[in-house]
Amino acid sequence: MAALTCCFWWLLLGVLLGWLASWLLGRSAKVETTSSDGVDYAAARAAGYVISSPQNLEIIEGIGPVIAHLLRTNGVGTFSQLAAAPLTALQSILDKAGSRFRTANPQTWAEQSALAAANRWAELRRLQDQLDAGRRA
């Protein structure tokens, strides 16, 4: 009988620790999706985007890692900044960087980044499905 009582307490302790771990993991997942930077990470994931911050300009169709770095070094580092940047300023940044960037077309970047900045991830996905390398098909 004493051995059965001992097993009961170990079982109870295991259930309690499992519940505590589940609660803590669930709480940290909620913190991750509700961020102070204004990005709804859960909605972004639901639309198929994996981002870690509003500086992930690479999710904008037509922007790769090199162009994203180029934009950041020229003061355009977030979705909001890209959405507000005039097309002429973006084209000027590309032109200054050299002939390597001649094929890049920033015409839809502001529109795409405005959707990202507004957490309209499903709309961004639909728009990008219509684009080819950032250009309207």
DSSP file (Angstrom, degrees, kcal/mol; ACC not computed):
  #  RESIDUE AA STRUCTURE BP1 BP2  ACC     N-H-->O    O-->H-N    N-H-->O    O-->H-N    TCO  KAPPA ALPHA  PHI   PSI    X-CA   Y-CA   Z-CA
    1    1 A M     >        0   0    0      0, 0.0     4,-2.0     0, 0.0     5,-0.2   0.000 360.0 360.0 360.0 -39.1    0.0    0.0    0.0
    2    2 A A  H  >  +     0   0    0      1,-0.2     4,-2.1     2,-0.2     5,-0.1   0.869 360.0  53.0 -64.5 -36.9    2.9    2.4    0.8
    3    3 A A  H  > S+     0   0    0      1,-0.2     4,-2.0     2,-0.2    -1,-0.2   0.884 108.3  50.6 -66.4 -37.3    4.4    1.8   -2.6
    4    4 A L  H  > S+     0   0    0      2,-0.2     4,-1.8     1,-0.2    -2,-0.2   0.886 109.6  50.1 -67.3 -39.4    1.1    2.7   -4.3
    5    5 A T  H  X S+     0   0    0     -4,-2.0     4,-1.8     2,-0.2    -2,-0.2   0.900 109.0  52.1 -64.9 -41.2    0.8    5.9   -2.3
    6    6 A C  H  X S+     0   0    0     -4,-2.1     4,-1.8     1,-0.2    -2,-0.2   0.914 109.3  49.5 -61.3 -43.9    4.4    6.8   -3.3
    7    7 A C  H  X S+     0   0    0     -4,-2.0     4,-2.4     1,-0.2    -1,-0.2   0.863 106.3  57.2 -64.3 -36.6    3.6    6.3   -7.0
    8    8 A F  H  X S+     0   0    0     -4,-1.8     4,-2.6     1,-0.2    -1,-0.2   0.923 106.9  47.6 -61.0 -44.8    0.4    8.4   -6.7
    9    9 A W  H  X S+     0   0    0     -4,-1.8     4,-2.5     2,-0.2    -1,-0.2   0.881 111.4  50.3 -66.5 -38.1    2.5   11.4   -5.4
   10   10 A W  H  X S+     0   0    0     -4,-1.8     4,-2.3     2,-0.2    -1,-0.2   0.898 111.5  49.3 -64.7 -39.2    5.0   11.0   -8.2
   11   11 A L  H  X S+     0   0    0     -4,-2.4     4,-2.4     2,-0.2    -2,-0.2   0.927 111.3  48.8 -64.1 -45.4    2.2   10.9  -10.7
   12   12 A L  H  X S+     0   0    0     -4,-2.6     4,-2.3     1,-0.2    -2,-0.2   0.905 111.3  49.8 -61.7 -42.3    0.6   14.0   -9.2
   13   13 A L  H  X S+     0   0    0     -4,-2.5     4,-2.6     2,-0.2    -1,-0.2   0.901 110.3  50.9 -62.7 -41.9    4.0   15.8   -9.3
   14   14 A G  H  X S+     0   0    0     -4,-2.3     4,-2.3     2,-0.2    -2,-0.2   0.905 110.6  48.1 -63.1 -42.7    4.4   14.8  -13.0
   15   15 A V  H  X S+     0   0    0     -4,-2.4     4,-2.4     2,-0.2    -2,-0.2   0.920 112.4  49.5 -64.0 -43.9    1.0   16.1  -14.0
   16   16 A L  H  X S+     0   0    0     -4,-2.3     4,-2.3     1,-0.2    -2,-0.2   0.921 112.3  46.8 -62.6 -45.2    1.6   19.4  -12.1
   17   17 A L  H  X S+     0   0    0     -4,-2.6     4,-2.5     2,-0.2    -1,-0.2   0.883 111.7  51.8 -64.9 -38.5    5.0   19.9  -13.8
   18   18 A G  H  X S+     0   0    0     -4,-2.3     4,-2.3     2,-0.2    -2,-0.2   0.913 110.7  47.6 -63.6 -42.9    3.5   19.1  -17.2
   19   19 A W  H  X S+     0   0    0     -4,-2.4     4,-2.5     2,-0.2    -2,-0.2   0.915 112.0  50.2 -63.5 -43.1    0.7   21.6  -16.7
   20   20 A L  H  X S+     0   0    0     -4,-2.3     4,-2.5     2,-0.2    -2,-0.2   0.913 111.3  48.0 -63.0 -44.1    3.2   24.3  -15.6
   21   21 A A  H  X S+     0   0    0     -4,-2.5     4,-2.5     2,-0.2     5,-0.2   0.914 112.4  49.6 -63.4 -42.5    5.5   23.7  -18.6
   22   22 A S  H  X S+     0   0    0     -4,-2.3     4,-2.4     2,-0.2    -2,-0.2   0.913 111.5  48.9 -62.5 -43.2    2.5   23.9  -20.9
   23   23 A W  H  X S+     0   0    0     -4,-2.5     4,-2.1     2,-0.2    -2,-0.2   0.922 112.3  47.8 -63.0 -44.9    1.3   27.1  -19.3
   24   24 A L  H  X S+     0   0    0     -4,-2.5     4,-2.1     2,-0.2    -2,-0.2   0.906 113.0  47.7 -65.1 -42.0    4.8   28.7  -19.6
   25   25 A L  H  X S+     0   0    0     -4,-2.5     4,-1.9     2,-0.2    -1,-0.2   0.896 112.3  49.8 -66.4 -39.8    5.2   27.7  -23.2
   26   26 A G  H  X S+     0   0    0     -4,-2.4     4,-1.6    -5,-0.2    -1,-0.2   0.878 110.4  50.8 -64.8 -37.9    1.8   28.9  -24.1
   27   27 A R  H  X S+     0   0    0     -4,-2.1     4,-1.7     1,-0.2    -2,-0.2   0.901 109.7  49.1 -67.7 -41.5    2.5   32.2  -22.4
   28   28 A S  H  X S+     0   0    0     -4,-2.1     4,-1.7     1,-0.2    -1,-0.2   0.846 108.0  55.1 -68.6 -32.5    5.8   32.7  -24.2
   29   29 A A  H  X S+     0   0    0     -4,-1.9     4,-1.4     1,-0.2    -1,-0.2   0.877 107.0  50.6 -66.7 -36.2    4.1   32.0  -27.6
   30   30 A K  H  X S+     0   0    0     -4,-1.6     4,-1.5     1,-0.2    -2,-0.2   0.883 108.0  52.3 -67.6 -38.0    1.5   34.7  -26.9
   31   31 A V  H  < S+     0   0    0     -4,-1.7    -1,-0.2     1,-0.2    -2,-0.2   0.884 107.0  54.4 -63.9 -37.7    4.3   37.2  -26.1
   32   32 A E  H  < S+     0   0    0     -4,-1.7     9,-0.3     1,-0.2    -1,-0.2   0.862 109.7  45.7 -65.5 -36.5    5.9   36.3  -29.4
   33   33 A T  H  < S+     0   0    0     -4,-1.4     8,-0.8     1,-0.2     2,-0.8   0.746 108.5  58.1 -82.7 -22.8    2.8   37.1  -31.5
   34   34 A T  B  < S+A   40   0A   0     -4,-1.5     2,-0.3     6,-0.1    -1,-0.2  -0.878  78.5 176.5-108.1 101.9    2.0   40.3  -29.8
   35   35 A S    >   -     0   0    0     -2,-0.8     3,-1.0     4,-0.8    -3,-0.1  -0.697  42.0-130.7-111.9 159.1    5.0   42.6  -30.2
   36   36 A S  T 3  S+     0   0    0     -2,-0.3    -1,-0.1     1,-0.2    -2,-0.0   0.634 102.7  70.2 -76.9 -14.4    5.8   46.1  -29.3
   37   37 A D  T 3  S-     0   0    0      2,-0.2    -1,-0.2     1,-0.0     3,-0.1   0.430 112.3-112.9 -85.6   3.2    7.0   46.8  -32.8
   38   38 A G  S <  S+     0   0    0     -3,-1.0     2,-0.5     1,-0.3    -2,-0.1   0.470  72.7 132.3  86.8   1.4    3.5   46.6  -34.2
   39   39 A V        -     0   0    0      1,-0.0     2,-1.3    79,-0.0    -4,-0.8  -0.762  51.7-144.6 -92.6 129.4    3.9   43.4  -36.2
   40   40 A D  B  >  -A   34   0A   0     -2,-0.5     4,-2.1     1,-0.2     5,-0.2  -0.751  21.0-178.8 -89.5  91.4    1.3   40.7  -35.9
   41   41 A Y  H  > S+     0   0    0     -2,-1.3     4,-2.6    -8,-0.8     5,-0.2   0.827  76.7  56.8 -65.6 -32.8    3.6   37.7  -36.2
   42   42 A A  H  > S+     0   0    0     -9,-0.5     4,-2.3     2,-0.2    -1,-0.2   0.925 109.4  45.3 -65.1 -43.5    0.8   35.2  -35.9
   43   43 A A  H  > S+     0   0    0      2,-0.2     4,-1.5     1,-0.2    -2,-0.2   0.883 112.2  52.3 -66.9 -37.8   -1.1   36.7  -38.9
   44   44 A A  H  <>S+     0   0    0     -4,-2.1     5,-3.0     1,-0.2     4,-0.3   0.929 110.9  47.1 -63.0 -44.5    2.2   36.9  -40.9
   45   45 A R  H ><5S+     0   0    0     -4,-2.6     3,-1.4     1,-0.2    -2,-0.2   0.897 108.1  55.9 -63.0 -39.8    2.8   33.2  -40.2
   46   46 A A  H 3<5S+     0   0    0     -4,-2.3    -1,-0.2     1,-0.3    -2,-0.2   0.821 107.6  49.3 -62.7 -30.1   -0.8   32.3  -41.1
   47   47 A A  T 3<5S-     0   0    0     -4,-1.5    -1,-0.3    -3,-0.2    -2,-0.2   0.472 128.0 -99.2 -87.8  -2.0   -0.2   34.0  -44.5
   48   48 A G  T < 5S+     0   0    0     -3,-1.4     2,-0.4    -4,-0.3    -3,-0.2   0.608  79.6 131.1  98.8  13.5    3.0   32.1  -45.0
   49   49 A Y      < -     0   0    0     -5,-3.0     2,-0.6    -6,-0.2    -1,-0.3  -0.822  39.9-161.5-102.0 139.0    5.6   34.7  -44.0
   50   50 A V        +     0   0    0     -2,-0.4     2,-0.3    -5,-0.0    -9,-0.0  -0.921  30.6 153.6-116.7 102.7    8.4   34.0  -41.5
   51   51 A I        -     0   0    0     -2,-0.6    -6,-0.1   -10,-0.1    -7,-0.0  -0.900  35.7-164.6-129.0 157.7    9.7   37.3  -40.3
   52   52 A S  S    S-     0   0    0      1,-0.3    -1,-0.1    -2,-0.3   -11,-0.1   0.533  74.3  -3.5-116.5 -12.5   11.4   38.4  -37.1
   53   53 A S  S >  S-     0   0    0    -12,-0.0     3,-1.6   -16,-0.0    -1,-0.3  -0.981  76.1 -92.7-167.3 168.8   11.0   42.2  -37.3
   54   54 A P  T 3  S+     0   0    0      0, 0.0    25,-1.2     0, 0.0    26,-0.1   0.461 115.5  73.0 -72.9   3.2    9.7   45.0  -39.4
   55   55 A Q  T 3   +     0   0    0     23,-0.2     2,-2.4     1,-0.1     3,-0.2   0.405  62.9 106.9 -92.6   1.7   13.2   45.2  -40.9
   56   56 A N    X   +     0   0    0     -3,-1.6     3,-1.6     1,-0.2     4,-0.2  -0.428  36.6 160.3 -78.8  68.2   12.7   42.0  -42.9
   57   57 A L  G >   +     0   0    0     -2,-2.4     3,-1.9     1,-0.3    -1,-0.2   0.668  55.7  83.7 -65.3 -15.9   12.4   43.9  -46.2
   58   58 A E  G 3  S+     0   0    0      1,-0.3    -1,-0.3    -3,-0.2     5,-0.2   0.681  75.8  69.5 -64.0 -16.9   13.3   40.7  -48.0
   59   59 A I  G <  S+     0   0    0     -3,-1.6     2,-0.5     2,-0.1    -1,-0.3   0.677  77.7  95.6 -75.5 -13.3    9.7   39.6  -47.8
   60   60 A I  S X  S-     0   0    0     -3,-1.9     3,-2.3    -4,-0.2     2,-0.1  -0.655  90.7-113.0 -76.2 124.0    8.8   42.3  -50.3
   61   61 A E  T 3  S+     0   0    0     -2,-0.5    47,-0.1     1,-0.3    51,-0.1  -0.382 103.2  28.2 -62.9 128.6    8.8   40.8  -53.8
   62   62 A G  T 3  S+     0   0    0      1,-0.2     2,-0.6    -4,-0.2    -1,-0.3   0.272  99.8 100.2 102.0  -7.8   11.7   42.2  -55.8
   63   63 A I    <   +     0   0    0     -3,-2.3    -1,-0.2    -5,-0.2    -3,-0.1  -0.951  47.2 177.0-114.6 119.3   13.9   42.8  -52.7
   64   64 A G     >  -     0   0    0     -2,-0.6     4,-2.6    -3,-0.1     5,-0.2  -0.416  50.2 -81.9-103.8-174.5   16.6   40.4  -51.9
   65   65 A P  H  > S+     0   0    0      0, 0.0     4,-2.2     0, 0.0     5,-0.2   0.864 127.0  50.0 -59.9 -38.3   19.2   40.5  -49.2
   66   66 A V  H  > S+     0   0    0      2,-0.2     4,-2.3     1,-0.2     5,-0.1   0.934 113.9  43.4 -69.7 -45.1   21.6   42.8  -51.1
   67   67 A I  H  > S+     0   0    0      2,-0.2     4,-2.8     1,-0.2     5,-0.2   0.888 112.2  54.6 -67.4 -37.4   18.9   45.3  -52.0
   68   68 A A  H  X S+     0   0    0     -4,-2.6     4,-2.6     2,-0.2    -2,-0.2   0.925 110.0  46.6 -60.8 -43.5   17.5   45.2  -48.5
   69   69 A H  H  X S+     0   0    0     -4,-2.2     4,-2.4    -5,-0.2    -2,-0.2   0.909 111.3  52.1 -63.6 -41.7   21.0   46.0  -47.1
   70   70 A L  H  X S+     0   0    0     -4,-2.3     4,-0.7     2,-0.2    -2,-0.2   0.917 111.3  46.8 -60.3 -44.9   21.4   48.8  -49.6
   71   71 A L  H ><>S+     0   0    0     -4,-2.8     5,-2.8     1,-0.2     3,-0.9   0.926 111.2  51.4 -63.8 -45.1   18.0   50.3  -48.6
   72   72 A R  H ><5S+     0   0    0     -4,-2.6     3,-1.7     1,-0.3    -2,-0.2   0.903 107.3  52.5 -60.4 -41.5   18.9   50.0  -44.9
   73   73 A T  H 3<5S+     0   0    0     -4,-2.4    -1,-0.3     1,-0.3    -2,-0.2   0.672 108.7  52.8 -70.5 -13.9   22.2   51.7  -45.3
   74   74 A N  T <<5S-     0   0    0     -3,-0.9    -1,-0.3    -4,-0.7    -2,-0.2   0.113 128.2 -94.5-106.2  20.2   20.3   54.6  -47.1
   75   75 A G  T < 5S+     0   0    0     -3,-1.7     2,-0.7     1,-0.1    -3,-0.2   0.565  94.5 112.8  86.1   9.1   17.9   55.1  -44.2
   76   76 A V      < +     0   0    0     -5,-2.8    -2,-0.2    -6,-0.2    -1,-0.1  -0.819  30.3 139.1-113.9  90.5   15.0   52.9  -45.5
   77   77 A G        +     0   0    0     -2,-0.7     2,-0.3    -5,-0.1   -20,-0.2   0.523  50.9  49.1-115.5  -6.6   15.0   50.1  -42.9
   78   78 A T  S  > S-     0   0    0     -3,-0.2     4,-2.4     1,-0.1     5,-0.2  -0.844  82.1-107.8-130.8 167.6   11.4   49.2  -42.0
   79   79 A F  H  > S+     0   0    0    -25,-1.2     4,-2.6    -2,-0.3     5,-0.2   0.915 120.1  51.2 -58.0 -43.8    8.1   48.5  -43.8
   80   80 A S  H  > S+     0   0    0      1,-0.2     4,-1.7     2,-0.2    -1,-0.2   0.906 110.4  47.7 -63.2 -42.7    6.8   51.9  -42.8
   81   81 A Q  H  > S+     0   0    0      1,-0.2     4,-1.0     2,-0.2    -1,-0.2   0.894 113.1  48.2 -66.0 -39.0    9.8   53.7  -44.1
   82   82 A L  H  < S+     0   0    0     -4,-2.4     3,-0.4     1,-0.2    -2,-0.2   0.890 109.7  52.9 -67.8 -38.5    9.7   51.8  -47.4
   83   83 A A  H  < S+     0   0    0     -4,-2.6    -1,-0.2     1,-0.2    -2,-0.2   0.849 113.3  44.1 -63.9 -33.5    6.0   52.5  -47.7
   84   84 A A  H  < S+     0   0    0     -4,-1.7    -1,-0.2    -5,-0.2    -2,-0.2   0.604  89.2 106.6 -87.5 -12.4    6.6   56.2  -47.3
   85   85 A A  S  < S-     0   0    0     -4,-1.0    25,-0.1    -3,-0.4     2,-0.1  -0.494  74.4-119.6 -72.7 131.3    9.6   56.5  -49.6
   86   86 A P     >  -     0   0    0      0, 0.0     4,-2.0     0, 0.0     3,-0.4  -0.381  18.8-120.8 -66.7 147.6    8.9   58.2  -52.9
   87   87 A L  H  > S+     0   0    0      1,-0.2     4,-2.6     2,-0.2     5,-0.2   0.870 113.7  56.1 -56.4 -39.2    9.5   56.1  -56.0
   88   88 A T  H  > S+     0   0    0      1,-0.2     4,-2.1     2,-0.2    -1,-0.2   0.874 106.2  50.4 -64.0 -36.5   12.1   58.6  -57.2
   89   89 A A  H  > S+     0   0    0     -3,-0.4     4,-2.1     2,-0.2    -1,-0.2   0.908 111.4  47.9 -67.5 -41.5   14.1   58.2  -54.0
   90   90 A L  H  X S+     0   0    0     -4,-2.0     4,-2.1     1,-0.2    -2,-0.2   0.924 112.7  48.3 -64.0 -43.9   14.1   54.4  -54.2
   91   91 A Q  H  X S+     0   0    0     -4,-2.6     4,-2.7     1,-0.2    -1,-0.2   0.876 109.4  53.8 -64.1 -36.7   15.2   54.6  -57.9
   92   92 A S  H  X S+     0   0    0     -4,-2.1     4,-2.6     2,-0.2    -1,-0.2   0.893 106.6  51.6 -63.9 -40.7   17.9   57.1  -56.9
   93   93 A I  H  X S+     0   0    0     -4,-2.1     4,-1.2     2,-0.2    -2,-0.2   0.921 113.0  45.6 -61.0 -44.3   19.3   54.6  -54.3
   94   94 A L  H  X S+     0   0    0     -4,-2.1     4,-0.6     2,-0.2     7,-0.3   0.913 112.7  49.9 -65.9 -43.1   19.4   51.9  -56.9
   95   95 A D  H >< S+     0   0    0     -4,-2.7     3,-1.2     1,-0.2    -2,-0.2   0.907 108.4  52.9 -63.2 -42.0   21.0   54.1  -59.5
   96   96 A K  H 3< S+     0   0    0     -4,-2.6    -1,-0.2     1,-0.3    -2,-0.2   0.815 102.0  61.2 -61.5 -30.7   23.7   55.2  -57.1
   97   97 A A  H 3< S-     0   0    0     -4,-1.2    -1,-0.3     1,-0.2     3,-0.2   0.645 113.1-112.4 -76.3 -14.4   24.5   51.6  -56.3
   98   98 A G    X<  -     0   0    0     -3,-1.2     3,-1.6    -4,-0.6    -1,-0.2  -0.485  39.7 -49.5 114.3 178.3   25.5   50.9  -59.9
   99   99 A S  G >  S+     0   0    0      1,-0.3     3,-1.8     2,-0.2     4,-0.3   0.698 115.6  77.9 -67.3 -20.1   24.5   49.0  -63.0
  100  100 A R  G 3  S+     0   0    0      1,-0.3     3,-0.3    -3,-0.2    -1,-0.3   0.781  97.3  46.7 -58.4 -26.2   24.1   45.8  -61.0
  101  101 A F  G X  S+     0   0    0     -3,-1.6     3,-0.9    -7,-0.3    -1,-0.3   0.213  78.3 105.7-103.9  14.0   20.8   47.1  -59.8
  102  102 A R  T <  S+     0   0    0     -3,-1.8    -1,-0.2     1,-0.2    -2,-0.1   0.827  77.8  54.3 -63.3 -31.8   19.4   48.3  -63.1
  103  103 A T  T 3  S+     0   0    0     -3,-0.3    -1,-0.2    -4,-0.3     2,-0.2   0.677  84.3 103.4 -78.8 -15.7   17.0   45.4  -63.4
  104  104 A A    <   -     0   0    0     -3,-0.9    30,-0.1    -4,-0.1   -41,-0.1  -0.467  55.7-162.4 -69.4 135.8   15.4   46.1  -60.0
  105  105 A N    >   -     0   0    0     28,-0.4     3,-0.5    -2,-0.2     4,-0.1  -0.933  11.6-174.3-124.7 107.2   12.0   47.7  -60.3
  106  106 A P  G >>  +     0   0    0      0, 0.0     3,-0.9     0, 0.0     4,-0.7   0.282  51.2 112.6 -84.8  13.0   10.7   49.5  -57.1
  107  107 A Q  G 34 S+     0   0    0      1,-0.3     4,-0.3     2,-0.1     3,-0.1   0.832  86.5  30.6 -58.6 -35.7    7.3   50.4  -58.5
  108  108 A T  G <> S+     0   0    0     26,-0.5     4,-2.7    -3,-0.5    -1,-0.3   0.445  94.1  93.2-102.5   0.2    5.3   48.0  -56.2
  109  109 A W  H <> S+     0   0    0     -3,-0.9     4,-2.8     1,-0.2     5,-0.2   0.906  86.7  48.0 -62.3 -42.5    7.6   48.1  -53.1
  110  110 A A  H  X S+     0   0    0     -4,-0.7     4,-2.0     2,-0.2    -1,-0.2   0.913 112.9  48.8 -65.2 -41.7    5.8   50.9  -51.4
  111  111 A E  H  > S+     0   0    0     -4,-0.3     4,-1.6     2,-0.2    -2,-0.2   0.932 114.3  45.5 -63.0 -46.1    2.4   49.2  -52.0
  112  112 A Q  H  X S+     0   0    0     -4,-2.7     4,-2.0     1,-0.2    -2,-0.2   0.928 114.1  47.7 -63.7 -45.3    3.7   45.9  -50.7
  113  113 A S  H  X S+     0   0    0     -4,-2.8     4,-2.8    -5,-0.2    -1,-0.2   0.805 106.1  58.3 -70.9 -27.1    5.4   47.4  -47.6
  114  114 A A  H  X S+     0   0    0     -4,-2.0     4,-1.5    -5,-0.2    -1,-0.2   0.903 107.6  47.8 -64.9 -39.8    2.3   49.5  -46.8
  115  115 A L  H  <>S+     0   0    0     -4,-1.6     5,-2.9     2,-0.2    -2,-0.2   0.912 113.4  47.6 -65.3 -42.2    0.3   46.2  -46.6
  116  116 A A  H ><5S+     0   0    0     -4,-2.0     3,-1.6     1,-0.2    -2,-0.2   0.922 110.6  51.1 -64.9 -43.8    3.0   44.7  -44.4
  117  117 A A  H 3<5S+     0   0    0     -4,-2.8    -1,-0.2     1,-0.3    -2,-0.2   0.814 111.1  49.1 -63.5 -29.8    3.2   47.7  -42.1
  118  118 A A  T 3<5S-     0   0    0     -4,-1.5    -1,-0.3    -5,-0.2    -2,-0.2   0.328 114.3-118.0 -91.0   7.5   -0.6   47.6  -41.7
  119  119 A N  T < 5 +     0   0    0     -3,-1.6     2,-1.0     1,-0.2     3,-0.2   0.821  67.9 142.5  59.0  33.2   -0.5   43.8  -40.9
  120  120 A R     >< +     0   0    0     -5,-2.9     4,-2.0     1,-0.2    -1,-0.2  -0.532  14.3 154.8 -99.8  64.9   -2.6   43.0  -43.9
  121  121 A W  H  >  +     0   0    0     -2,-1.0     4,-2.3     1,-0.2    -1,-0.2   0.835  65.2  53.2 -67.7 -38.0   -0.6   39.9  -44.6
  122  122 A A  H  > S+     0   0    0     -3,-0.2     4,-2.1     2,-0.2    -1,-0.2   0.902 111.0  47.9 -66.0 -39.4   -3.3   38.0  -46.5
  123  123 A E  H  > S+     0   0    0      2,-0.2     4,-2.5     1,-0.2    -2,-0.2   0.888 110.1  52.6 -66.3 -38.5   -3.7   40.9  -48.9
  124  124 A L  H  X S+     0   0    0     -4,-2.0     4,-2.8     2,-0.2    -2,-0.2   0.910 108.1  51.2 -62.4 -41.6    0.0   41.1  -49.3
  125  125 A R  H  X S+     0   0    0     -4,-2.3     4,-1.7     2,-0.2    -2,-0.2   0.921 110.5  48.6 -61.2 -44.4    0.1   37.4  -50.2
  126  126 A R  H  X S+     0   0    0     -4,-2.1     4,-0.7     2,-0.2    -2,-0.2   0.913 112.7  48.1 -63.3 -42.4   -2.7   37.9  -52.8
  127  127 A L  H >X S+     0   0    0     -4,-2.5     3,-1.3     1,-0.2     4,-0.5   0.937 110.8  50.2 -62.6 -46.6   -0.8   40.9  -54.3
  128  128 A Q  H >< S+     0   0    0     -4,-2.8     3,-0.7     1,-0.3    -1,-0.2   0.798 101.6  62.5 -66.2 -27.2    2.5   39.0  -54.5
  129  129 A D  H 3< S+     0   0    0     -4,-1.7    -1,-0.3     1,-0.2    -2,-0.2   0.759 105.6  47.8 -65.1 -23.2    0.8   36.1  -56.2
  130  130 A Q  H << S+     0   0    0     -3,-1.3     7,-1.6    -4,-0.7    -1,-0.2   0.547 101.1  84.8 -91.7  -9.9    0.0   38.6  -59.0
  131  131 A L  E <<  -B  136   0B   0     -3,-0.7     2,-0.4    -4,-0.5     5,-0.2  -0.580  59.8-155.2 -97.2 156.2    3.6   39.9  -59.2
  132  132 A D  E >  S-B  135   0B   0      3,-3.1     3,-1.3    -2,-0.2    -3,-0.1  -0.935  85.0 -23.8-129.2 108.2    6.6   38.6  -61.1
  133  133 A A  T 3  S-     0   0    0     -2,-0.4   -28,-0.4     1,-0.3     3,-0.1   0.833 129.3 -49.5  57.5  35.2    9.9   39.8  -59.4
  134  134 A G  T 3  S+     0   0    0      1,-0.3   -26,-0.5    -6,-0.2     2,-0.4   0.446 119.2 109.7  87.4   0.5    8.0   42.7  -57.9
  135  135 A R  E <  S-B  132   0B   0     -3,-1.3    -3,-3.1   -28,-0.1    -1,-0.3  -0.838  78.0-104.1-110.0 147.0    6.4   43.7  -61.2
  136  136 A R  E      B  131   0B   0     -2,-0.4    -5,-0.2    -5,-0.2    -8,-0.0  -0.501 360.0 360.0 -66.4 131.6    2.8   43.4  -62.2
  137  137 A A              0   0    0     -7,-1.6    -1,-0.2    -2,-0.2    -6,-0.1   0.471 360.0 360.0 -76.3 360.0    2.4   40.5  -64.5
